[in-house]
Amino acid sequence: MKAMFVLLQLYPPDDAIDDDDPNLEVLAVSETEDELTELLADYSERYLDACREFDQWDEANHKSDEWSEAHNEMAQSLNTKYRVHGSLIAETRFKIVETLIG
């Protein structure tokens, strides 16, 4: 068995798309925790910047709680701009976990 480290992006439970949604994404896998810690320091800042920009855009442009294609397009654009992944939810947390493979 070999130890590996996994960086997870954990969404709040209330934001599940459906009952089968695990509410997490694997962002990276590494042999060292230090590598993921460095990655997370940079990634989490970019992710929060993308969330802030998305929330500002949403507040300024949409008066209803309904999700639209415009939301999808803006989220995709911000994911590309900030080089982040997944849903832009400010309450998202990140965690590095150790796992065994082999």
MARBA-3410 file (N, C-alpha, C, O; in Angstrom, 1 decimal):
102
0.8,-1.2,0.0,0.0,0.0,0.0,0.9,1.3,0.0,1.9,1.3,0.6 ~ 0.4,2.3,-0.7,1.1,3.5,-0.8,0.2,4.7,-0.4,-0.9,4.7,-0.8 ~ 0.7,5.5,0.4,0.0,6.7,0.9,0.0,7.8,-0.2,1.0,8.1,-0.8 ~ -1.2,8.3,-0.5,-1.3,9.5,-1.4,-2.2,10.5,-0.7,-2.9,10.2,0.2 ~ -2.1,11.7,-1.2,-2.9,12.8,-0.6,-3.8,13.3,-1.7,-3.5,13.4,-2.9
-5.1,13.7,-1.3,-6.1,14.2,-2.2,-6.6,15.5,-1.8,-6.9,15.7,-0.6 ~ -6.7,16.5,-2.7,-7.3,17.8,-2.4,-8.7,17.7,-2.8,-9.0,17.6,-4.0 ~ -9.7,17.9,-1.9,-11.1,17.9,-2.1,-11.7,19.3,-2.1,-11.3,20.1,-1.3 ~ -12.7,19.6,-2.9,-13.5,20.8,-2.9,-14.8,20.3,-2.4,-15.5,19.5,-3.1 ~ -15.2,20.8,-1.2,-16.5,20.3,-0.6,-17.5,21.4,-0.6,-17.4,22.4,0.0
-18.6,21.1,-1.3,-19.7,22.0,-1.3,-20.7,21.9,-0.1,-20.7,20.8,0.4 ~ -21.3,22.9,0.2,-22.3,22.8,1.4,-23.4,21.8,1.0,-23.8,21.8,-0.1 ~ -23.9,21.1,2.0,-24.9,20.1,1.7,-26.2,20.6,1.1,-26.9,19.9,0.4 ~ -26.5,21.8,1.5,-27.8,22.5,1.0,-27.7,22.7,-0.5,-28.8,23.0,-1.1 ~ -26.5,22.7,-1.1,-26.4,23.0,-2.5,-26.3,21.8,-3.4,-25.8,21.9,-4.6
-26.7,20.7,-2.9,-26.7,19.4,-3.8,-27.7,19.6,-4.9,-28.8,20.1,-4.8 ~ -27.2,19.1,-6.1,-28.0,19.2,-7.3,-29.1,18.1,-7.2,-30.3,18.4,-7.6 ~ -28.8,16.9,-6.7,-29.8,15.9,-6.5,-29.3,15.0,-5.4,-28.2,15.2,-4.8 ~ -30.1,14.0,-5.0,-29.8,13.1,-3.9,-28.5,12.3,-4.1,-27.9,11.8,-3.2 ~ -28.2,12.1,-5.4,-27.0,11.3,-5.7,-25.7,12.1,-5.8,-24.6,11.6,-6.0
-25.8,13.4,-5.7,-24.7,14.4,-5.8,-23.8,14.2,-4.6,-24.3,14.4,-3.5 ~ -22.5,13.9,-4.8,-21.7,13.7,-3.6,-21.2,15.0,-2.9,-20.6,15.0,-1.9 ~ -21.5,16.1,-3.6,-21.1,17.4,-3.0,-19.6,17.6,-2.8,-19.2,18.3,-1.9 ~ -18.8,17.0,-3.7,-17.4,17.2,-3.6,-16.8,17.0,-5.0,-17.4,16.3,-5.9 ~ -15.6,17.5,-5.2,-14.8,17.3,-6.4,-13.4,17.0,-5.9,-12.9,17.6,-5.0
-12.7,16.1,-6.6,-11.3,15.9,-6.4,-10.6,16.9,-7.3,-10.7,16.9,-8.5 ~ -9.8,17.8,-6.7,-9.0,18.8,-7.5,-7.7,18.3,-7.9,-7.2,18.6,-9.0 ~ -7.0,17.5,-7.0,-5.6,17.1,-7.3,-5.3,15.9,-6.4,-5.8,15.7,-5.3 ~ -4.3,15.1,-6.9,-3.8,14.0,-6.1,-2.2,14.2,-6.2,-1.7,14.5,-7.2 ~ -1.6,13.9,-5.0,-0.2,14.0,-5.0,0.4,13.0,-4.0,-0.3,12.5,-3.1
1.7,12.8,-4.1,2.4,11.9,-3.2,2.8,12.7,-1.9,3.1,12.1,-0.9 ~ 2.7,14.0,-2.0,3.1,14.8,-0.8,2.0,15.8,-0.4,1.3,16.4,-1.3 ~ 1.8,15.9,0.9,0.8,16.9,1.4,1.2,18.3,1.2,0.4,19.2,0.9 ~ 2.5,18.5,1.3,3.1,19.9,1.1,2.7,20.4,-0.3,2.4,21.6,-0.4 ~ 2.8,19.6,-1.3,2.5,20.1,-2.7,1.0,20.5,-2.8,0.7,21.6,-3.4
0.1,19.8,-2.2,-1.3,20.1,-2.2,-1.6,21.4,-1.3,-2.4,22.2,-1.7 ~ -0.8,21.5,-0.2,-1.0,22.7,0.6,-0.6,24.0,-0.2,-1.3,25.0,-0.1 ~ 0.5,23.9,-0.9,0.9,25.0,-1.7,-0.2,25.3,-2.8,-0.6,26.5,-3.1 ~ -0.6,24.3,-3.5,-1.7,24.4,-4.5,-2.9,25.0,-3.9,-3.5,25.9,-4.5 ~ -3.3,24.6,-2.8,-4.5,25.1,-2.1,-4.4,26.5,-1.8,-5.4,27.3,-1.9
-3.3,27.0,-1.3,-3.1,28.4,-0.9,-3.4,29.3,-2.1,-4.1,30.3,-2.0 ~ -2.9,28.9,-3.3,-3.2,29.7,-4.5,-4.6,29.5,-5.0,-5.3,30.5,-5.3 ~ -5.0,28.3,-5.1,-6.3,28.0,-5.6,-7.5,28.6,-4.8,-8.4,29.1,-5.4 ~ -7.4,28.5,-3.5,-8.5,29.0,-2.7,-8.7,30.5,-2.9,-9.8,31.0,-2.8 ~ -7.6,31.2,-3.0,-7.7,32.7,-3.3,-8.4,33.0,-4.6,-9.3,33.8,-4.7
-8.0,32.2,-5.6,-8.6,32.4,-7.0,-10.1,32.0,-6.9,-11.0,32.7,-7.5 ~ -10.4,30.9,-6.2,-11.8,30.4,-6.1,-12.7,31.5,-5.4,-13.8,31.8,-5.9 ~ -12.2,32.0,-4.3,-13.0,33.0,-3.6,-13.2,34.3,-4.4,-14.2,34.9,-4.4 ~ -12.1,34.7,-5.2,-12.3,35.8,-6.1,-13.4,35.6,-7.1,-14.2,36.4,-7.4 ~ -13.4,34.4,-7.7,-14.4,34.0,-8.7,-15.8,34.0,-8.0,-16.7,34.5,-8.7
-15.9,33.5,-6.8,-17.2,33.5,-6.1,-17.7,34.9,-5.9,-18.9,35.2,-6.1 ~ -16.8,35.8,-5.5,-17.2,37.2,-5.2,-17.7,37.9,-6.5,-18.7,38.6,-6.5 ~ -16.9,37.6,-7.6,-17.3,38.3,-8.9,-18.7,37.7,-9.3,-19.5,38.5,-9.8 ~ -18.9,36.4,-9.2,-20.1,35.8,-9.6,-21.3,36.4,-8.7,-22.3,36.7,-9.3 ~ -21.1,36.4,-7.4,-22.2,37.0,-6.6,-22.5,38.4,-6.9,-23.7,38.8,-6.9
-21.5,39.2,-7.1,-21.7,40.6,-7.5,-22.5,40.7,-8.8,-23.4,41.5,-8.9 ~ -22.1,39.9,-9.8,-22.8,39.9,-11.1,-24.2,39.5,-10.9,-25.1,40.1,-11.5 ~ -24.4,38.4,-10.1,-25.8,37.9,-9.9,-26.7,38.9,-9.2,-27.8,39.1,-9.6 ~ -26.1,39.6,-8.2,-26.9,40.6,-7.5,-27.3,41.8,-8.4,-28.4,42.3,-8.3 ~ -26.4,42.2,-9.2,-26.6,43.3,-10.1,-27.5,43.0,-11.3,-28.1,44.0,-11.8
-27.6,41.8,-11.7,-28.3,41.5,-12.9,-29.5,40.6,-12.8,-30.3,40.4,-13.8 ~ -29.7,40.0,-11.6,-30.9,39.1,-11.5,-31.6,39.3,-10.2,-31.1,39.2,-9.1 ~ -32.9,39.6,-10.4,-33.7,39.9,-9.2,-34.5,38.7,-8.7,-35.1,38.7,-7.6 ~ -34.5,37.6,-9.4,-35.2,36.4,-9.0,-34.1,35.3,-8.5,-33.0,35.4,-8.8 ~ -34.6,34.3,-7.8,-33.8,33.2,-7.4,-33.6,32.1,-8.5,-33.0,31.1,-8.3
-34.3,32.3,-9.6,-34.3,31.3,-10.7,-32.9,31.3,-11.4,-32.3,32.3,-11.7 ~ -32.4,30.1,-11.6,-31.2,29.9,-12.3,-31.4,29.9,-13.8,-32.4,29.3,-14.2 ~ -30.6,30.6,-14.5,-30.8,30.7,-16.0,-29.5,30.3,-16.7,-28.5,30.0,-16.1 ~ -29.6,30.2,-18.0,-28.5,29.9,-18.9,-27.4,31.0,-18.7,-26.2,30.7,-18.9 ~ -27.8,32.2,-18.4,-26.9,33.3,-18.2,-26.0,32.9,-17.0,-24.8,33.3,-17.0
-26.5,32.3,-16.0,-25.7,31.9,-14.8,-24.7,30.9,-15.2,-23.5,31.0,-14.8 ~ -25.1,29.9,-16.0,-24.2,28.9,-16.5,-23.0,29.5,-17.3,-21.9,29.1,-17.1 ~ -23.4,30.4,-18.2,-22.4,31.0,-19.0,-21.4,31.9,-18.2,-20.2,31.8,-18.4 ~ -21.9,32.6,-17.2,-21.1,33.4,-16.3,-20.2,32.6,-15.5,-19.0,32.8,-15.3 ~ -20.7,31.5,-14.9,-19.9,30.6,-14.1,-18.8,30.0,-14.9,-17.7,29.9,-14.5
-19.1,29.5,-16.1,-18.1,29.0,-17.0,-17.0,30.0,-17.4,-15.8,29.7,-17.3 ~ -17.4,31.2,-17.6,-16.5,32.3,-18.0,-15.5,32.5,-16.8,-14.3,32.7,-17.0 ~ -16.1,32.6,-15.6,-15.3,32.9,-14.4,-14.4,31.7,-14.0,-13.3,31.9,-13.6 ~ -14.9,30.5,-14.2,-14.0,29.3,-14.0,-12.8,29.4,-14.9,-11.7,29.1,-14.5 ~ -13.0,29.8,-16.1,-11.9,29.9,-17.1,-11.0,31.1,-16.7,-9.7,30.9,-16.6
-11.6,32.2,-16.4,-10.8,33.4,-16.0,-9.9,33.2,-14.8,-8.7,33.5,-14.8 ~ -10.5,32.6,-13.8,-9.7,32.4,-12.5,-9.1,31.0,-12.4,-8.4,30.7,-11.4 ~ -9.2,30.2,-13.4,-8.6,28.8,-13.5,-9.0,28.0,-12.2,-8.2,27.5,-11.5 ~ -10.4,27.9,-12.0,-11.0,27.2,-11.0,-12.0,26.2,-11.6,-12.3,26.2,-12.8 ~ -12.5,25.3,-10.7,-13.4,24.2,-11.2,-14.7,24.2,-10.4,-14.7,24.6,-9.2
-15.7,23.8,-11.0,-17.0,23.5,-10.3,-17.9,24.7,-10.1,-17.7,25.7,-10.6 ~ -18.8,24.4,-9.2,-19.8,25.5,-8.8,-19.1,26.6,-8.0,-18.2,26.3,-7.2 ~ -19.5,27.8,-8.2,-18.9,28.9,-7.5,-19.8,29.3,-6.3,-20.8,30.1,-6.4 ~ -19.5,28.6,-5.2,-20.3,28.8,-3.9,-19.3,29.2,-2.8,-18.4,28.5,-2.5 ~ -19.5,30.4,-2.3,-18.6,31.0,-1.4,-18.4,30.2,-0.1,-17.3,30.2,0.5
-19.4,29.4,0.3,-19.3,28.6,1.5,-18.5,27.3,1.3,-18.4,26.5,2.2 ~ -18.1,27.0,0.1,-17.3,25.8,-0.3,-16.0,25.8,0.6,-15.4,26.8,0.9 ~ -15.7,24.6,1.0,-14.5,24.3,1.8,-13.6,23.4,1.1,-14.0,22.7,0.2 ~ -12.4,23.4,1.5,-11.3,22.5,0.9,-10.7,21.7,2.0,-10.6,22.1,3.2 ~ -10.3,20.5,1.6,-9.7,19.5,2.6,-8.7,18.7,1.9,-8.9,18.2,0.8
-7.6,18.4,2.6,-6.6,17.5,2.1,-6.7,16.2,2.9,-6.7,16.3,4.2 ~ -6.9,15.1,2.3,-7.0,13.8,3.0,-6.0,12.9,2.5,-5.5,12.9,1.3 ~ -5.6,12.0,3.4,-4.7,10.9,3.0,-5.4,9.7,2.7,-6.4,9.3,3.4 ~ -5.0,9.0,1.7,-5.6,7.8,1.3,-4.6,6.7,0.9,-3.4,7.1,0.6 ~ -4.9,5.5,0.9,-4.0,4.4,0.5,-4.4,3.8,-0.8,-5.6,3.6,-1.0
-3.4,3.6,-1.7,-3.7,3.0,-2.9,-2.8,1.7,-3.1,-1.8,1.6,-2.4 ~ -3.2,0.9,-4.0,-2.4,-0.2,-4.3,-2.9,-1.5,-3.8,-2.3,-2.5,-4.0
END
